[in-house]
Amino acid sequence: MTSSDADGMLAEQLLRLTRRLHRSQKRQMESAELAITPAQSRLLRAVAHFERPPRMADLAERLEVVPRAVTTLVDGLEAGGCVRRVADPANRRVTRVELTDTGRAALRTLRRARRAAAEDVLAPLTAEQRAVLGGLLSALVDGPAHQGREGPGRKG
């Protein structure tokens, strides 16, 4: 087997693992009766990442999507009561997005679902194996090929 074949197999395994993790998290969210799409959950986590309510443009940059996509996500989350649009106090033409109490509760549920999904997927591994896997994943996520490509506020 060539290195290229092995890398292809690893990539396939990572994709399958990611899908399994997402399915498990989805089941957890359904059992908690939380109807939020993966894209909406990313947006909620992004909003929570900022120290103060971010601008829509900040969210688009952080999520690496076009601003129109953020507008659609915010519309859905706003309809569900998870976020609200607020005017920037320094510039009334700028709209910021802030979490509501419902949004903070949704984030707590999302975090629990993510932890439960991870426990489900990682159950076959010992604590030592989990530590090794964590180190390997960190090396891949934070490795030299990725450095310099992250823009402002792009960690995590």
N, C-alpha and C positions, 0 to 999 in steps of 0.2 A: 504494500500500500504506500502510495506516495504521500509526501507531506501535504500536498494540495487535497488529496482524497481525505486524509485525516482531518484537515481543517474543515472541509465540507461536512464531514460527519459531526464534528464538534458544533458547527454552526446549526446543523439540523437538531442536535440534541438540545442546544440552548433555546431554539425556537419552540420545540416541543415542551420543554420545561416551563417556559414563559406562558405558553397557552394553558398548561395545566395549572399554573399558579393563578392565572386570570380566571379560569373556570371555577376554581376553588373559592377565590375571593368573591366572584359573582354569586355563588351559592350562599356564602356567608351574608352578603348584602341582601339577598332575597329573603333569607330567614329573618333578617332584622327589618324587613319591609322598607328598605332604602332603595328608592328607584332613581339612581343616578348613573349616568353612563360613565365609562372609563374616561372619556374626554372631559366630562364635567368634574369628575373627581380630581383629575390633574389640575383643572383650573382652580378648584377649591384649595388644593394644596399650595398652588402658586400664590393665591391671594393671601393665604396664611403665612407664607414665607416672608412677605414684606413687613417692615416695621410699621408702616402707615399704609392706608389704602392706596393701592397702586393705580396708575393710569391704565387705560385699556391698552395703550401702546406698550407699556411696561410688560403687561401680561402677554401680549403677542410676541414680544422679543423673548421673554423667558420660556414660553412654550414653543417657540420657533414655528409660529403659524402666522398667517396673514391676519391683519386686524379684523377683517370681516368675520373670520372664524371665531374670534373672541367675542364679538358682538352676539353671535348666535348662541354661544355657550352661556354668556351672561344672561341673555334673554330667558333661556330655559331655567337657569338657577334662580333668577329673580322671580320667575313665575312660581317656583317652588318655595320661595321665601328664604332661600339660603344666602343670597347676596342682595345688596341694593346699590344703586348708582347714587353717588353724591357729588355735588359740585365741589371743585377744588377751592378752598377758602382764599387762595392767593390769585387764582385765575378762574373766574366763573365759566370760561369757555371750555375748561378741561373737566372731564368726567373721571371720577375715581370709583373704584369698586371696593365695597367693604363687606365683610362677613356679618351676618345677622346671628342672633342666638341660635336660630334653626341651623344655619350654616356651620356654626361651631359644633353643634350636636352631631350634625352629619359627618363632620371631620372625625369626631371621636368614634363614631360607628365605623367609618371607613378604616381608621387605624386598627380597630379591633378586628375587622374583617381581614385586613392585610396580615395581621399577626397570626390569626387563626389559620389562614391559607398557608402561610409560611410554615407553621407548625405541622400542618397536614403534609405538605410537600417534603419537608425536611425530616419527618418522623423516622425514616430508615437510617439516618445518620447519627453517629455518636457525637457527643459534644466536641471531641477533638476533630472529627471529620468536618463538622460545621465550621469550626475555627479555620481550618485549612481552606475550605471552600470560600469562606468570607475573605480571606487574604487573597486568594486567586481572583475572585470577582473584583476586589478593590484594585488589584494590579491591572485588570482589564479595563475597568471603568476609568481609573485615574492614570493610566499608563501614558508613556511618552507620545504615542500617536495621537492621543486626545488632547494633550496639553497645548495651549495656545489657541484652541478652537472654541473654547468657552468664552462667551461674551460676559458682560457685567451681569451679576446675579444669576449665573447659569449653573451653579452647583446644585447637585441633588436631583 
